[in-house]
Amino acid sequence: MPSFIECESLSINYNIMGIATINYTIISDTPDPSIHPIIVADGVIFNGIITSVYTQPIAKTEFAENGPWYTTSVSMVATS
């Protein structure tokens, strides 16, 4: 079950209190990929909670040899 984070989708924004809002997209061959509340970006470890997950199929992949592919958009709030 291959899956990966689409690098261009990774977005990290800090508020004035130092709390990070992190958004990223996972590409996978399953509509239910493994999502963890810990992200490591540029050597910084972010630990938080997942606030939203939205999955949708990728258009025109429904007839792929191993079945359709999906994008899963993830948002989380974390501290480093």
Residue, then its C-alpha position, 0 to 999 in steps of 0.5 A: m500500500p504505497s503512500f507519500i506526502e506530496c512535498e509541494s503541499l506541506s505548509i507550516n504557519y506559526n501564530i504569535m504563541g508559537i503554535a503551528t498549523i500544518n497542512y499537507t496532502i497524502i497521495s495513496d492507493t487507499p482511501d484510509p492512509s495511515i495518519h500520524p500526529i507527528i511530523v518531522a520537517d527540516g529537522v524540527i519535530f512537530n507533535g500535535i493533534i489532527t484537526s481535519v482529514y478529507t479524502q477524495p479519489i484522483a480523477k481518471t485513476e479508477f481503472a488503474e491496474n491496482g485500483p484507484w488512487y486518492t488524495t487525503s488533505v490533512s490539517m493539524v495543530a502542533t508545537s515544536 
